[in-house]
Amino acid sequence: MILPPEMTRTGAQLGRKQWAYAFALVTSLSFTWGFSYGLINVLNAHFQTVFDITKLQSTFLQLAYFGAYFVSAPFAGALMRRIGYKKGIHIGLGLYSIGAIFCWPSAKFEKYGGFIGSTFVMGCGLSTLEVAANSYVTVLGTPHYSAARLNFSHGFPAIASFAGPLIASRWFFTGANATSLGTVQWVYLAVAGLGIVLNILFFFFDLPEIIEDSEPDEKNEVAIVGGPVPLWKQYHCIFGFVAQIAFYGAQVTVVSFAVNFFVDQGVGINPSKASELLSFCQITFTIGRFIGVVILNYIDPALLLSFYGFCCSLFCLLVSQLPGYGAIRCLFCLFFFESICYPCIFALGTKNLGVHTKQGTGLIVMGSIGGALYPLAQGALADRAYTQRSYLVPASGHIAVTIYAVGLVVDQVRKRGFSFRNRNELSAKCAAVADVQEAKYLHDHSNECILHEHQ
């Protein structure tokens, strides 16, 4: 049963304290997937040693983790449309804790298959949490600043993500732990404890149910046409899903093979030092994300994403070609420019979806399947050639994101230009239309952006 209108409100209807409270509460969830994401990326290199597996086989962990996103995200979006954000968060945290708990026997008895299964359950929980948290932050205010809000909120999982490599550099790759999983089991028990604590806190805290407050142009369109545009016709969301597959795949592969990349550069970097350098890369990523929050208050998200996507493509190609420290420096630059891409794609893809917000959010989160597919391709290339050349795989993903962003910019410019040239003519036509069916016919045969100018 879908939640009735009287149980929901828009972000603008919340008081300042209530808004800040809800934002802080939901943002706290981001530490769960931020820490897990940072941890799972360093386990690739560690499992290659402990289980004596190839680089390609080590990516099965990413396949389970992000494959869970693809499987569960659409169900999470549909479920939360019926039961609300809070209950959806409880379900996500429950799955997250269960998966983490079962990582303990997998580590104790050193069963790689057990890790893959437990990681899949954790991924199902985390995808549910991301659908809830990302869609909530997106609609928690005006759509105009949704990208800036989401970037700020995603700065906190970025902080948590460099904790994983730091733990690995200190306890996974040193001494007896370099060839065992003794420390890993306790880390995952701590992760399970965090999920349980958060679940208890959300049980006692009040989280208001909110819906998206559409921008004026969409409200006018709904009033004229007689209803919202179906989700399958929301092309910015459909292509946003494709762009998210490309970016998430690129981002995950860049991180997953970073430890191998540092070691293979032949400049005297051991696995422990490489894990520490990965943590510094994640810090660079985090700084870039908070800088992006400021920039997005002044620059259109699609335009900024175009520039950042181009820089990501360039530096990823340089990482795959330059020798020694030159490639390492370019990798740091790559992490910086990747920082705002995910939140911008998410905000642009879910903008103005109205009643389809939760379903659209689920679709965009499904794009995380790229994190399962790209590592397989990069792992196979790394085994056949070597790690540095395998960075050509994520470069292809960044190029696809750039094309998506440039397409949005071109579309915006085209619509605005067409609107300015025909505003007076269309205003006269719209003013003369009294019948809803005639208005719908005019909408279907006129540029959408021009109708948005009609008040």
C-alpha positions as CSV (number, residue, x, y, z in Angstrom):
1,M,0.0,0.0,0.0
2,I,1.5,3.3,-1.1
3,L,1.9,5.9,1.7
4,P,-1.1,8.4,1.7
5,P,-0.4,12.1,1.0
6,E,-1.2,13.2,4.5
7,M,1.7,11.2,5.8
8,T,4.2,12.9,3.6
9,R,5.5,16.5,3.0
10,T,8.1,18.3,0.9
11,G,11.6,19.3,2.2
12,A,10.5,22.9,2.1
13,Q,7.8,22.3,4.6
14,L,10.3,21.2,7.2
15,G,11.5,23.6,9.8
16,R,15.2,24.5,9.8
17,K,16.1,22.4,12.8
18,Q,13.9,19.5,11.6
19,W,15.6,19.7,8.2
20,A,19.1,19.7,9.7
21,Y,18.2,16.8,12.0
22,A,16.8,14.7,9.1
23,F,19.8,15.5,6.9
24,A,22.3,14.5,9.6
25,L,20.5,11.4,10.5
26,V,20.4,10.0,6.9
27,T,23.9,11.2,6.2
28,S,25.1,9.1,9.1
29,L,24.2,6.0,7.0
30,S,26.8,6.9,4.5
31,F,29.6,5.7,6.8
32,T,28.3,2.1,6.4
33,W,28.9,1.9,2.6
34,G,31.9,4.2,2.7
35,F,33.8,2.0,5.1
36,S,32.7,-1.2,3.5
37,Y,33.7,0.1,0.0
38,G,37.2,1.2,1.3
39,L,37.7,-2.2,3.0
40,I,36.6,-4.4,0.2
41,N,39.0,-2.7,-2.3
42,V,42.1,-3.6,-0.3
43,L,40.9,-7.1,0.3
44,N,41.5,-7.8,-3.4
45,A,45.2,-7.7,-3.0
46,H,45.1,-9.4,0.4
47,F,43.0,-12.4,-0.8
48,Q,45.4,-12.9,-3.8
49,T,48.1,-13.8,-1.2
50,V,45.9,-15.7,1.4
51,F,43.9,-17.8,-1.1
52,D,46.6,-17.9,-3.8
53,I,44.2,-16.7,-6.5
54,T,44.6,-14.6,-9.6
55,K,43.8,-10.9,-10.0
56,L,40.7,-11.9,-12.1
57,Q,39.5,-14.4,-9.4
58,S,39.9,-11.7,-6.7
59,T,37.4,-9.5,-8.5
60,F,34.6,-12.0,-7.7
61,L,34.3,-10.1,-4.4
62,Q,33.4,-7.0,-6.4
63,L,31.1,-9.1,-8.6
64,A,29.2,-10.2,-5.5
65,Y,29.2,-6.8,-3.8
66,F,27.9,-4.7,-6.8
67,G,25.9,-7.6,-8.3
68,A,23.8,-7.3,-5.2
69,Y,23.2,-3.7,-6.0
70,F,21.8,-4.6,-9.4
71,V,19.6,-7.3,-8.0
72,S,18.2,-5.6,-4.9
73,A,18.1,-1.8,-5.8
74,P,14.9,-1.9,-7.9
75,F,13.1,-3.9,-5.3
76,A,14.3,-1.4,-2.6
77,G,12.9,1.5,-4.6
78,A,9.5,-0.1,-5.0
79,L,9.5,-1.3,-1.4
80,M,10.2,2.2,0.0
81,R,7.5,3.7,-2.1
82,R,5.1,1.5,-0.2
83,I,6.5,1.3,3.3
84,G,8.5,4.6,3.5
85,Y,12.1,5.5,4.1
86,K,12.4,4.6,7.8
87,K,11.3,0.9,7.4
88,G,13.4,0.6,4.3
89,I,16.4,1.7,6.3
90,H,15.7,-0.9,9.0
91,I,15.7,-3.6,6.4
92,G,18.9,-2.4,4.8
93,L,20.8,-2.2,8.1
94,G,19.5,-5.6,9.1
95,L,20.9,-7.2,5.9
96,Y,24.1,-5.3,6.3
97,S,24.7,-6.6,9.8
98,I,23.8,-10.2,8.9
99,G,26.2,-10.2,6.0
100,A,29.0,-8.8,8.1
101,I,28.4,-11.4,10.9
102,F,28.7,-14.3,8.4
103,C,32.1,-12.9,7.2
104,W,33.5,-13.9,10.6
105,P,33.3,-17.7,10.0
106,S,34.4,-17.2,6.4
107,A,37.6,-15.5,7.7
108,K,38.1,-17.9,10.6
109,F,38.0,-21.0,8.3
110,E,39.4,-19.2,5.3
111,K,36.6,-19.9,2.9
112,Y,36.7,-17.6,-0.1
113,G,33.3,-18.8,-1.3
114,G,31.8,-17.8,2.1
115,F,33.2,-14.3,1.7
116,I,31.6,-14.0,-1.6
117,G,28.2,-15.1,-0.3
118,S,28.4,-12.9,2.8
119,T,29.5,-9.9,0.7
120,F,26.4,-10.4,-1.5
121,V,24.1,-10.2,1.5
122,M,26.0,-7.1,2.7
123,G,25.6,-5.6,-0.8
124,C,21.9,-6.1,-0.7
125,G,21.7,-4.2,2.6
126,L,23.9,-1.4,1.4
127,S,22.0,-1.0,-1.9
128,T,18.8,-0.6,0.1
129,L,20.5,2.0,2.3
130,E,21.8,3.9,-0.7
131,V,18.4,4.0,-2.3
132,A,16.9,5.4,0.9
133,A,19.7,7.9,1.8
134,N,20.4,9.2,-1.7
135,S,16.8,9.7,-2.7
136,Y,16.0,11.3,0.7
137,V,18.9,13.8,0.4
138,T,17.9,14.6,-3.2
139,V,14.4,15.5,-2.3
140,L,15.3,17.2,1.0
141,G,15.1,20.7,-0.6
142,T,14.9,22.3,-4.0
143,P,16.0,20.3,-7.0
144,H,18.3,23.2,-8.1
145,Y,20.8,22.5,-5.2
146,S,20.3,18.7,-5.1
147,A,23.7,18.0,-6.6
148,A,25.4,20.2,-4.0
149,R,23.5,18.6,-1.2
150,L,24.3,15.1,-2.4
151,N,28.0,16.0,-2.9
152,F,28.2,17.3,0.7
153,S,26.4,14.2,2.0
154,H,28.7,11.9,0.0
155,G,31.8,13.6,1.5
156,F,31.3,11.6,4.6
157,P,31.4,8.1,3.1
158,A,34.5,9.4,1.3
159,I,36.0,10.1,4.8
160,A,35.1,6.6,5.9
161,S,36.5,5.0,2.7
162,F,40.1,5.8,3.5
163,A,39.8,4.1,6.9
164,G,39.8,0.7,5.1
165,P,43.2,1.2,3.4
166,L,44.7,2.6,6.7
167,I,43.5,-0.5,8.6
168,A,45.0,-2.7,5.9
169,S,48.3,-1.0,5.8
170,R,48.7,-1.4,9.6
171,W,47.1,-4.8,10.2
172,F,46.5,-6.8,7.0
173,F,49.8,-6.6,5.2
174,T,52.3,-6.7,8.2
175,G,53.7,-9.6,10.1
176,A,51.8,-12.9,10.4
177,N,48.6,-11.1,9.3
178,A,50.1,-10.7,5.8
179,T,49.3,-14.4,5.1
180,S,46.2,-14.9,7.3
181,L,42.7,-13.5,8.0
182,G,43.0,-13.2,11.7
183,T,42.5,-9.5,11.8
184,V,39.8,-9.5,9.1
185,Q,37.3,-11.4,11.1
186,W,37.4,-8.9,14.0
187,V,37.0,-6.0,11.6
188,Y,33.9,-7.5,10.2
189,L,32.4,-8.2,13.6
190,A,32.9,-4.5,14.4
191,V,31.2,-3.6,11.1
192,A,28.2,-5.8,12.2
193,G,28.1,-4.0,15.5
194,L,28.0,-0.7,13.8
195,G,25.0,-1.8,11.7
196,I,23.2,-3.0,14.9
197,V,23.8,0.2,16.7
198,L,22.5,2.3,13.8
199,N,19.4,0.1,13.6
200,I,18.6,0.7,17.2
201,L,19.2,4.5,16.9
202,F,16.8,4.7,13.9
203,F,14.2,2.8,15.8
204,F,14.0,5.6,18.4
205,F,14.6,8.6,16.1
206,D,11.8,10.3,14.2
207,L,12.5,10.5,10.4
208,P,9.8,12.5,8.6
209,E,8.6,11.1,5.3
210,I,9.1,13.6,2.4
211,I,8.3,13.8,-1.3
212,E,10.0,15.8,-4.0
213,D,9.2,19.5,-4.4
214,S,9.4,19.9,-8.2
215,E,10.7,23.0,-9.9
216,P,8.2,25.5,-11.4
217,D,8.7,24.3,-14.9
218,E,7.7,20.7,-14.1
219,K,4.7,21.9,-12.1
220,N,3.5,23.8,-15.2
221,E,4.0,20.8,-17.4
222,V,2.0,18.5,-15.1
223,A,-0.8,21.1,-14.9
224,I,-1.0,21.4,-18.7
225,V,-0.5,17.8,-19.7
226,G,-2.6,16.3,-16.9
227,G,0.0,14.2,-15.2
228,P,3.7,13.4,-14.8
229,V,5.8,12.0,-17.6
230,P,6.2,8.2,-17.3
231,L,9.6,7.0,-16.0
232,W,10.5,5.3,-19.2
233,K,10.2,8.6,-21.0
234,Q,12.5,10.4,-18.5
235,Y,15.5,10.1,-20.8
236,H,17.9,12.0,-18.4
237,C,17.2,9.2,-15.9
238,I,17.5,6.3,-18.4
239,F,20.8,7.6,-19.8
240,G,21.9,8.5,-16.3
241,F,21.6,4.8,-15.5
242,V,23.9,4.0,-18.4
243,A,26.4,6.7,-17.3
244,Q,26.3,5.4,-13.7
245,I,27.2,1.9,-14.9
246,A,30.2,3.4,-16.8
247,F,31.3,5.6,-14.0
248,Y,30.9,3.2,-11.1
249,G,32.7,0.5,-13.1
250,A,35.5,2.9,-13.8
251,Q,35.8,4.1,-10.2
252,V,35.7,0.6,-8.7
253,T,38.4,-0.7,-11.0
254,V,40.6,2.3,-10.4
255,V,40.5,1.6,-6.6
256,S,40.5,-2.2,-6.7
257,F,43.8,-2.5,-8.5
258,A,45.5,0.5,-7.0
259,V,47.5,-1.6,-4.5
260,N,48.7,-3.8,-7.3
261,F,49.4,-0.8,-9.4
262,F,51.7,0.9,-6.8
263,V,53.6,-2.3,-6.2
264,D,54.1,-3.0,-9.9
265,Q,55.5,0.4,-10.7
266,G,59.0,-0.8,-9.8
267,V,59.8,2.1,-7.5
268,G,60.3,0.1,-4.3
269,I,56.7,0.2,-2.9
270,N,55.6,-2.8,-0.9
271,P,51.9,-3.8,-0.3
272,S,51.8,-2.1,3.1
273,K,53.1,1.2,1.7
274,A,50.8,0.8,-1.3
275,S,47.8,0.5,0.9
276,E,48.8,3.6,2.8
277,L,49.2,5.4,-0.6
278,L,45.7,4.3,-1.5
279,S,44.4,5.8,1.7
280,F,46.1,9.1,0.7
281,C,44.4,8.8,-2.7
282,Q,41.0,8.5,-0.9
283,I,41.8,11.6,1.2
284,T,42.5,13.5,-2.1
285,F,39.1,12.2,-3.3
286,T,37.4,13.4,-0.1
287,I,39.0,16.9,-0.4
288,G,37.8,17.1,-4.0
289,R,34.3,16.2,-3.0
290,F,34.0,19.0,-0.5
291,I,35.6,21.5,-2.9
292,G,32.9,20.3,-5.4
293,V,30.2,21.3,-3.0
294,V,31.3,24.9,-3.1
295,I,31.7,24.9,-6.9
296,L,28.3,23.4,-7.5
297,N,26.6,26.4,-5.9
298,Y,27.8,28.5,-8.8
299,I,28.3,26.2,-11.8
300,D,25.7,24.0,-13.5
301,P,26.2,20.3,-12.5
302,A,26.1,19.1,-16.1
303,L,28.7,21.6,-17.2
304,L,31.0,20.8,-14.2
305,L,30.5,17.0,-14.8
306,S,31.6,17.5,-18.4
307,F,34.8,19.2,-17.4
308,Y,35.6,16.7,-14.6
309,G,34.7,13.7,-16.9
310,F,37.2,15.0,-19.5
311,C,39.9,15.3,-16.8
312,C,39.2,11.8,-15.5
313,S,39.5,10.4,-19.1
314,L,42.8,12.2,-19.6
315,F,44.4,11.3,-16.4
316,C,43.3,7.7,-16.6
317,L,44.9,7.4,-20.0
318,L,48.1,8.9,-18.6
319,V,48.1,6.5,-15.7
320,S,48.0,3.6,-18.2
321,Q,51.0,5.0,-20.2
322,L,53.4,7.0,-18.1
323,P,56.2,5.3,-16.2
324,G,57.0,5.3,-12.5
325,Y,56.1,8.3,-10.3
326,G,54.6,10.2,-13.3
327,A,51.8,7.6,-13.4
328,I,51.4,7.7,-9.6
329,R,50.9,11.5,-9.6
330,C,48.3,11.1,-12.4
331,L,46.5,8.6,-10.3
332,F,46.2,11.1,-7.5
333,C,44.8,13.6,-10.0
334,L,42.3,11.0,-11.2
335,F,41.0,10.5,-7.7
336,F,40.5,14.2,-7.3
337,F,38.5,14.6,-10.5
338,E,36.4,11.5,-9.8
339,S,35.1,13.1,-6.6
340,I,32.0,14.8,-7.8
341,C,31.0,12.5,-10.6
342,Y,28.8,10.0,-8.8
343,P,26.7,12.6,-6.9
344,C,26.3,14.7,-10.0
345,I,25.2,11.8,-12.2
346,F,22.8,10.8,-9.4
347,A,21.3,14.3,-9.0
348,L,21.0,14.9,-12.8
349,G,19.5,11.5,-13.4
350,T,16.8,11.8,-10.6
351,K,16.0,15.5,-11.1
352,N,12.3,16.4,-11.4
353,L,11.1,12.8,-11.3
354,G,8.3,13.7,-8.9
355,V,6.3,10.6,-8.0
356,H,8.9,8.4,-9.7
357,T,11.7,9.6,-7.5
358,K,12.2,6.4,-5.5
359,Q,11.9,4.2,-8.6
360,G,14.3,6.4,-10.5
361,T,16.7,6.3,-7.5
362,G,16.5,2.5,-7.6
363,L,17.3,2.5,-11.3
364,I,20.4,4.8,-10.8
365,V,21.6,2.8,-7.9
366,M,21.3,-0.3,-10.1
367,G,24.1,1.4,-12.2
368,S,26.4,0.1,-9.5
369,I,26.5,-3.2,-11.5
370,G,29.3,-1.5,-13.4
371,G,31.4,-2.1,-10.2
372,A,30.9,-5.9,-10.8
373,L,31.5,-5.9,-14.6
374,Y,34.5,-3.6,-15.1
375,P,36.8,-5.3,-12.6
376,L,36.3,-8.6,-14.4
377,A,37.5,-7.0,-17.6
378,Q,40.4,-5.2,-15.9
379,G,41.4,-8.3,-14.0
380,A,41.6,-10.3,-17.2
381,L,43.7,-7.6,-18.9
382,A,46.0,-7.3,-15.8
383,D,46.6,-11.0,-15.8
384,R,47.4,-11.1,-19.5
385,A,49.5,-7.9,-19.7
386,Y,50.2,-6.1,-16.5
387,T,48.3,-3.8,-14.0
388,Q,49.2,-0.4,-15.5
389,R,47.9,-1.2,-19.0
390,S,44.6,-2.5,-17.5
391,Y,43.8,1.1,-16.6
392,L,42.6,1.5,-20.2
393,V,39.4,-0.3,-19.0
394,P,38.3,2.5,-16.6
395,A,39.3,5.1,-19.1
396,S,36.5,3.9,-21.4
397,G,34.0,4.4,-18.6
398,H,35.1,8.0,-17.9
399,I,34.8,8.7,-21.6
400,A,31.2,7.5,-21.6
401,V,30.4,9.7,-18.6
402,T,31.8,12.7,-20.4
403,I,29.6,12.0,-23.4
404,Y,26.5,11.9,-21.1
405,A,27.4,15.1,-19.4
406,V,28.2,17.0,-22.7
407,G,24.9,15.7,-24.1
408,L,23.0,17.2,-21.2
409,V,24.7,20.5,-21.6
410,V,24.0,20.6,-25.4
411,D,20.3,19.7,-24.7
412,Q,20.0,22.5,-22.1
413,V,21.5,25.0,-24.5
414,R,19.3,23.9,-27.3
415,K,16.1,24.1,-25.2
416,R,17.0,27.5,-23.8
417,G,17.9,28.9,-27.2
418,F,14.7,27.6,-28.8
419,S,12.7,28.9,-25.9
420,F,14.0,32.5,-26.1
421,R,13.3,32.7,-29.9
422,N,9.7,31.6,-29.6
423,R,8.7,32.8,-26.1
424,N,6.4,35.6,-27.3
425,E,4.7,33.5,-29.9
426,L,4.1,30.5,-27.6
427,S,2.9,32.7,-24.8
428,A,0.2,34.1,-27.1
429,K,-0.8,30.6,-28.2
430,C,-0.9,29.2,-24.7
431,A,-3.0,32.1,-23.4
432,A,-5.6,31.3,-26.1
433,V,-5.8,27.7,-25.1
434,A,-8.7,26.9,-22.8
435,D,-9.1,23.2,-23.5
436,V,-6.8,20.7,-21.8
437,Q,-6.7,18.4,-24.8
438,E,-5.6,21.4,-27.0
439,A,-3.0,22.2,-24.5
440,K,-1.7,18.7,-24.6
441,Y,-1.6,18.8,-28.4
442,L,0.4,22.0,-28.2
443,H,2.7,20.4,-25.7
444,D,3.3,17.4,-28.0
445,H,4.1,19.6,-31.0
446,S,6.2,22.3,-29.3
447,N,9.5,22.3,-27.6
448,E,9.1,21.1,-24.0
449,C,11.2,23.9,-22.7
450,I,9.0,26.6,-24.3
451,L,5.9,25.3,-22.5
452,H,7.9,25.5,-19.2
453,E,8.0,29.3,-19.7
454,H,4.2,29.5,-19.8
455,Q,2.8,30.6,-16.4
